[in-house]
Amino acid sequence: MTTMEQRLAAVTTERLRGMRRGLEKESLRVQHDGKLALTPHPKSLGSALTHPHITTDFSESQLELITGVHDSVTACLDELAEVHQFTARCLHASDEMMWASSMPCGLPSDETIPIGLYGPSNVGRAKSVYRIGLGHRYGRRMQTISGIHYNWSLPGVDNDGYFSLIRNFRRHAFLLLTLFGASPAVCSSFVAGRQHELQPLGTTGSLYMPHGTSLRMGRLGYQSEAQASLKVSYNGLEGYAASLHDALSRPWPAYEAIGVRNPGGDYNQLSTSLLQIENEFYGTIRPKRVIYPGERPLHALRERGVEYVEVRLLDLNPFESVGIDAATLRFIDVFLLHCLLTDSAPDTPAEIEALAHNQQQTAARGREPGVRLQRDGTEVLLIDWGLEIIDQLAPFARALDEAHGGGQHAEAVDQARARLLAPETLPSARVLQSMRTEHADSFIGFVRSCTAQNQDRLLQLPWSSKQQARYEAMALQSMEDQRKIEAADTMPFEIYRQEYTSPARLGRPKPEALAALV
């Protein structure tokens, strides 16, 4: 028995059944012509500030649908589908739909994309000002990219265990980008005025990378000079926290030039530091925990440790009505368990640089025959490394199948192997094939078709008056909850902003961590 198998054997069935997961799925609201809907967040959906399942991400036009925490993939997807059903019905009434792709629809000028609005309370204004800051720092178009986040935990895992998982996840993330990337093309409006390496596709205003997997996770995605300067290590909670603390408290010259407020007194951003708040740090995976009202996420991590991880590299699958399917989530469960229980050496600056290269290489060229990645100072074939990882997943899939019954985890791993060996079956290849054969190489035409089909499928699913009443009541309650927050505010917003962004709110290193640094 290998060390890895011994570790797996030590994980009880009870712990495997205690695995928990939840989903957060972003989608742009669009008109039937494939253009961004510039209307406010629909009142029928409730308050974007306080609704537990339906909010907005960057833009007023960008929905975020959120599940609770579930003990099975099926239950998690069932709730995501139900939230989609209610949302689709509300949008259908105003002739709008949820865009099926991670890469955005036809976009207006940058300044026309509406920032998310959350009401006049201090917390609501702070959320909007943060988004205004993102617009100044990265451009609003970039923020309209949508994705799916997968929140995952396993009982009995401590801080070191989660950071061990995170290091291995980052090393092997190229495999998930290859298997599940579904954004190889984009509308030319997204890159208007920007330099890019994309190639034109036909005469429809579409651009693409011929062997791309996930433009969302490549150079066109959440990238910036400022964040590129961050070399965050994941060797432990204190080192990670120190890196984040520095980024949240260190002024950045380009952002100082923007200023917190413009000459007219309107807010440009929450702060002039390299990161305004923790959520601005973009990565493929994050350590997380539930925070108290008003608490900074970094303070929560330092005080109470990692509670779960947030997987952030998943594209929307335009062929799925809710953007993702059960086989994908089961594969990720197996993959995360593997990352947790296999050896995980400390990361180094050289490896961190190599991982950034591998991500860009996979995003832009992941299906290219013979494409190579960097590993331990040498180059290896992506497909060879990917198959090596998949071959190691069998015992983990078997353990989960034994814990839950059936063989669906093993089937998900087998399906992944088959697709890796037949790149034309990968979602990114299917997107380009469908664009070519059915939509005259039009990205907008392809996604409009998927969007309408997904909407129709959601509207045709069974929907009871009891479900409708429950979601309507939830929407009304969220509006009432927002009113209560607004009525309770007494502090001037500028004082609130200064206090919230104060480095003192980020927590302090533990004494033992300081001693270890001496």
Phi, psi and omega in degrees: 000129178286165177302319179299316179292326177295318178297318179296318180298333181281347178276116185289159175302323180299318178293318179298322177288343178275359176303135181234150180209158175207159185236145170232121186234123181263145175207138173284144169275131183228160172276170183291343178275004178086012178258155183297134174283121183263010179285156177297160174308124186302131179298332181295341179274350180097195183274126177292340180283322193236353181292133183288342186234344184227115179219197175236158178262249182287312190256154171301336181268006186241105180286151168228119182253130193232132174267169168279194180267133187229153180265003177212153176298319182299313181296322180296313180290327177299317179291320178300320178296319181295317177297320176298318182300313180297315181297317180299321179294320178294318181290324180301326181295334179250017175062039177239165181218170175263118182300133190273354184248154173293321178279141194288169177284191174298124186252146173281188177301153188307314186288348180276340180293121188283133176286145177300135181244137187226020176090176188274000179293162179300315181294323178293316178296321180298320179297320179289318180296321176303317180290324174300319178298318177300320179298316178294323187279321189237349187090143183288328181300317182301327184284350180277355173298138182241155179206185177238132176251138182242115180265131193217140176213160175222133180301147173082008179264128179265182182304313181298323178296316179294321179289328173298316177301313184299318180298315179293322178301314182297323178295323188254007184299334179304328182293319178293321177299320180291313185288324191239357175301137183218031181225067180272356185220165184202158173285140183298339179297336182292327185251015180305125179082002181247150172283144180202168180253011184288155178253145177290148180235109181065209182238028188257006184080018179261146177232153183201170167245122188305326179244020182290153176246313186213088176301330179303324183262008180257207186293338180278347185275216186283081183234148173199155177300319182298310182290333177295338179283346180277125175244070187287129176267146179245035182278354176173166184298316185293319178295318177298314181297321179296319178298316181292319178303315179299314182294330182276348184237352182268120177299144179243123189308315182296328180277332173295325179295327177291319181081157177290323179231154176273173183302335178278356178098352178284152184279135175264331184190169180283327181202173179255013179284167183305320171241135176289310178219173185302321185296345181285345178283111184268130177206168180285340181204145180228144166281136185221164164203159178293135182253159173280158178305128178081353182280144174282138180303323180293322176299317180299316179298315182295323184280322191233359173083177182283133180254328180198171174246151179245111177277126193237009188258009186274124172285157166291132173271109186294345180274356179249134187296334176250011173089353181199157181236172186294320182299321178298314182293323179293321176298317181295322175302315178296315181300315181293321177297319176299315179299324182290320193258358176264159179306141183221093181295154175302148176277163180226161176305322180294319180291320179302320177293319179295322180294323176297318177299314182298321179296314180296318181298315181291318181300319185269332190221020189301336180259005182288127178303130177082006181294140185241152177238165179267132181212117177053041175082002177233173178255137178229153176293133179305315184293324179294315180294318179299316179294325177300316178295313182300321179297332180280349186278343187307310182295330179289319176296318180297318180297319179291323177294321178294325180288325187252348184086151179085192182225027189287331178289317176297321178297321179296321178292318178298319179297320179297318179298315181299320181289323179296325180281344179231078188305335180294346179267355180290150182306320181297323177289321179297323178300310182294322179296316179293319176303317186288314189271336187242344188224025174052040178067022180266118175296312181297317179298317179297310185288325175302318179296313178298319181299313180294319178296317179297319178298315180298317179299319180294319181291335182273348178292150178304138181213118186266161176295330178294317177297315180301315181296321181295317181287327175295320178295322178296319180295315179297318180297322179295323178295320178294319179298321177295318179299321179295319178298317181294322181290334184275349183289134175229340185277136173301145186299321183297323176294316178302314181299313181298318181292317183294321183271002179296134177303336179296338181279354186274355182085171183238153174300147176294147180306320181293329178290319178297320179297323181291336181278343183290000000 
